[in-house]
Amino acid sequence: MNKKIISEDQLNELKGFEDVLDLILDGKSLHTLDKKSQKSHDNYDLYNFLEQESVRLFYIDSFFGSKLKNIERFPQTELLLEKQKGNRSLMKEELTEILGRKDSPLLKHLKGAFESAFKE
């Protein structure tokens, strides 16, 4: 017969549901834990959780700490840098073209600043 171990507080909460539990448990009996046993059981649960968390964190560290094989075999860094340099030069050309016009926002703001600064 399998035993289902619950605390005394949980057993008190289940008062009145004994018939329902008999149908659910199918032959498993309920046993309460004394305070000392419950404390060691809680310590075991905590230790088990910490062990599993340690293993999970180890795998995450090994995943992020090492380079992926595709990146090592097919590096894309140089290609991406060249693309970004091309994009940057295109943006500089567009920006200088826009700012070089007589009705550009930069010239309008500079004109407003100079007029307000040198007003008599």
C-alpha positions as YAML, in Angstrom:
chain: A
units: angstrom
residues:
- id: 1
  name: MET
  ca: [0.00, 0.00, 0.00]
- id: 2
  name: ASN
  ca: [1.39, 3.40, -1.00]
- id: 3
  name: LYS
  ca: [1.44, 6.12, 1.60]
- id: 4
  name: LYS
  ca: [0.65, 9.75, 0.94]
- id: 5
  name: ILE
  ca: [2.37, 11.92, 3.55]
- id: 6
  name: ILE
  ca: [0.79, 15.22, 4.46]
- id: 7
  name: SER
  ca: [1.31, 17.68, 7.29]
- id: 8
  name: GLU
  ca: [-1.01, 18.01, 10.26]
- id: 9
  name: ASP
  ca: [-2.26, 21.39, 9.01]
- id: 10
  name: GLN
  ca: [-3.15, 19.89, 5.65]
- id: 11
  name: LEU
  ca: [-4.95, 17.03, 7.39]
- id: 12
  name: ASN
  ca: [-7.02, 19.53, 9.39]
- id: 13
  name: GLU
  ca: [-7.98, 21.32, 6.17]
- id: 14
  name: LEU
  ca: [-9.22, 18.05, 4.70]
- id: 15
  name: LYS
  ca: [-11.69, 17.29, 7.51]
- id: 16
  name: GLY
  ca: [-15.04, 16.40, 5.96]
- id: 17
  name: PHE
  ca: [-13.55, 15.29, 2.66]
- id: 18
  name: GLU
  ca: [-12.47, 11.82, 3.82]
- id: 19
  name: ASP
  ca: [-15.03, 10.02, 1.63]
- id: 20
  name: VAL
  ca: [-13.96, 11.93, -1.45]
- id: 21
  name: LEU
  ca: [-10.30, 11.26, -0.68]
- id: 22
  name: ASP
  ca: [-11.03, 7.53, -0.37]
- id: 23
  name: LEU
  ca: [-12.32, 7.57, -3.93]
- id: 24
  name: ILE
  ca: [-9.37, 9.60, -5.21]
- id: 25
  name: LEU
  ca: [-6.50, 7.89, -3.41]
- id: 26
  name: ASP
  ca: [-7.48, 4.31, -4.41]
- id: 27
  name: GLY
  ca: [-5.97, 2.51, -1.45]
- id: 28
  name: LYS
  ca: [-3.29, 5.03, -0.53]
- id: 29
  name: SER
  ca: [-3.45, 5.92, 3.12]
- id: 30
  name: LEU
  ca: [-2.84, 9.33, 4.61]
- id: 31
  name: HIS
  ca: [-0.18, 9.67, 7.29]
- id: 32
  name: THR
  ca: [0.76, 12.76, 9.18]
- id: 33
  name: LEU
  ca: [4.31, 13.82, 9.84]
- id: 34
  name: ASP
  ca: [5.51, 14.95, 13.20]
- id: 35
  name: LYS
  ca: [7.32, 18.29, 13.37]
- id: 36
  name: LYS
  ca: [10.83, 16.79, 13.20]
- id: 37
  name: SER
  ca: [10.03, 14.55, 10.23]
- id: 38
  name: GLN
  ca: [8.26, 17.39, 8.45]
- id: 39
  name: LYS
  ca: [11.28, 19.65, 8.89]
- id: 40
  name: SER
  ca: [13.63, 17.04, 7.40]
- id: 41
  name: HIS
  ca: [11.14, 16.42, 4.58]
- id: 42
  name: ASP
  ca: [11.04, 20.18, 3.86]
- id: 43
  name: ASN
  ca: [14.85, 20.29, 3.93]
- id: 44
  name: TYR
  ca: [14.96, 17.44, 1.43]
- id: 45
  name: ASP
  ca: [12.55, 19.30, -0.88]
- id: 46
  name: LEU
  ca: [14.66, 22.43, -0.62]
- id: 47
  name: TYR
  ca: [17.89, 20.53, -1.24]
- id: 48
  name: ASN
  ca: [16.33, 18.73, -4.22]
- id: 49
  name: PHE
  ca: [15.14, 22.04, -5.68]
- id: 50
  name: LEU
  ca: [18.57, 23.61, -5.24]
- id: 51
  name: GLU
  ca: [20.26, 20.64, -6.91]
- id: 52
  name: GLN
  ca: [17.93, 20.84, -9.91]
- id: 53
  name: GLU
  ca: [18.39, 24.60, -10.13]
- id: 54
  name: SER
  ca: [22.15, 24.20, -10.02]
- id: 55
  name: VAL
  ca: [22.05, 21.73, -12.91]
- id: 56
  name: ARG
  ca: [19.72, 24.02, -14.90]
- id: 57
  name: LEU
  ca: [22.00, 27.03, -14.37]
- id: 58
  name: PHE
  ca: [25.04, 24.96, -15.36]
- id: 59
  name: TYR
  ca: [23.40, 24.05, -18.67]
- id: 60
  name: ILE
  ca: [22.36, 27.66, -19.32]
- id: 61
  name: ASP
  ca: [25.91, 28.83, -18.56]
- id: 62
  name: SER
  ca: [27.42, 26.25, -20.89]
- id: 63
  name: PHE
  ca: [24.93, 27.21, -23.62]
- id: 64
  name: PHE
  ca: [25.61, 30.94, -23.45]
- id: 65
  name: GLY
  ca: [29.27, 30.67, -22.44]
- id: 66
  name: SER
  ca: [30.44, 28.82, -25.52]
- id: 67
  name: LYS
  ca: [30.10, 29.86, -29.12]
- id: 68
  name: LEU
  ca: [27.54, 28.06, -31.18]
- id: 69
  name: LYS
  ca: [28.96, 25.76, -33.84]
- id: 70
  name: ASN
  ca: [27.26, 27.61, -36.71]
- id: 71
  name: ILE
  ca: [28.85, 30.89, -35.68]
- id: 72
  name: GLU
  ca: [32.26, 29.23, -35.55]
- id: 73
  name: ARG
  ca: [31.83, 27.55, -38.95]
- id: 74
  name: PHE
  ca: [30.09, 30.40, -40.78]
- id: 75
  name: PRO
  ca: [31.13, 33.73, -39.25]
- id: 76
  name: GLN
  ca: [29.02, 36.64, -40.43]
- id: 77
  name: THR
  ca: [30.71, 39.44, -38.53]
- id: 78
  name: GLU
  ca: [32.70, 40.84, -41.44]
- id: 79
  name: LEU
  ca: [29.71, 40.78, -43.80]
- id: 80
  name: LEU
  ca: [27.51, 42.52, -41.24]
- id: 81
  name: LEU
  ca: [30.17, 45.16, -40.57]
- id: 82
  name: GLU
  ca: [30.50, 45.91, -44.29]
- id: 83
  name: LYS
  ca: [26.72, 46.20, -44.62]
- id: 84
  name: GLN
  ca: [26.54, 48.60, -41.69]
- id: 85
  name: LYS
  ca: [29.37, 50.72, -43.05]
- id: 86
  name: GLY
  ca: [27.50, 50.99, -46.36]
- id: 87
  name: ASN
  ca: [24.27, 51.93, -44.56]
- id: 88
  name: ARG
  ca: [26.12, 54.50, -42.47]
- id: 89
  name: SER
  ca: [27.68, 56.16, -45.50]
- id: 90
  name: LEU
  ca: [24.29, 56.30, -47.28]
- id: 91
  name: MET
  ca: [22.70, 57.89, -44.22]
- id: 92
  name: LYS
  ca: [25.52, 60.45, -43.99]
- id: 93
  name: GLU
  ca: [25.03, 61.40, -47.64]
- id: 94
  name: GLU
  ca: [21.26, 61.77, -47.17]
- id: 95
  name: LEU
  ca: [21.72, 63.78, -44.00]
- id: 96
  name: THR
  ca: [24.25, 66.18, -45.52]
- id: 97
  name: GLU
  ca: [21.99, 66.61, -48.54]
- id: 98
  name: ILE
  ca: [18.99, 67.46, -46.34]
- id: 99
  name: LEU
  ca: [20.95, 69.74, -44.00]
- id: 100
  name: GLY
  ca: [22.71, 71.52, -46.86]
- id: 101
  name: ARG
  ca: [19.50, 72.94, -48.34]
- id: 102
  name: LYS
  ca: [18.52, 76.51, -47.57]
- id: 103
  name: ASP
  ca: [15.19, 75.47, -46.05]
- id: 104
  name: SER
  ca: [16.64, 72.72, -43.85]
- id: 105
  name: PRO
  ca: [15.46, 72.40, -40.25]
- id: 106
  name: LEU
  ca: [19.00, 72.92, -38.95]
- id: 107
  name: LEU
  ca: [19.43, 76.23, -40.74]
- id: 108
  name: LYS
  ca: [15.97, 77.38, -39.60]
- id: 109
  name: HIS
  ca: [16.83, 76.68, -35.95]
- id: 110
  name: LEU
  ca: [20.26, 78.28, -36.23]
- id: 111
  name: LYS
  ca: [18.70, 81.34, -37.85]
- id: 112
  name: GLY
  ca: [16.14, 81.58, -35.04]
- id: 113
  name: ALA
  ca: [18.88, 81.22, -32.39]
- id: 114
  name: PHE
  ca: [21.09, 83.92, -33.93]
- id: 115
  name: GLU
  ca: [18.17, 86.30, -34.43]
- id: 116
  name: SER
  ca: [17.05, 85.93, -30.83]
- id: 117
  name: ALA
  ca: [20.63, 86.21, -29.48]
- id: 118
  name: PHE
  ca: [21.58, 89.32, -31.44]
- id: 119
  name: LYS
  ca: [18.28, 91.17, -31.21]
- id: 120
  name: GLU
  ca: [18.49, 94.73, -30.05]
...
